[in-house]
C-alpha cells in the first residue's frame, strides 16, 4: 500500500513516503516490515515470586528478632505480616 502513512525513523512523524524519503525531513525511510512480531516469552517463576520472597524474609527476620529480644508486640506484628502475605499470595494466584 503506497498511501499508508508510516513512522519516520528520523523525525518520528507519520507521513506517506515519497520516492523512499520522508517528505517532512527528507531522510530515507525503510519500508515497513511484513513479518509479525513474536510474543514475548512467559515470565519465569522466580520473576513472579521475587517480591513475595523478600517480604516473607523480612517478616521472618522480624519474628526472629522478636524472639531474641523477647518482644511480644514485634512477634505479633511479624506473625500478622506473615499471615497477610500468605493471604495476598493465595488471592493473587487463585484461578
Long-range contacts (C-beta under 8 A, 24 or more apart in sequence): 4-32, 6-32, 52-85, 52-88, 52-89, 55-81, 55-85, 56-82, 56-85, 59-85
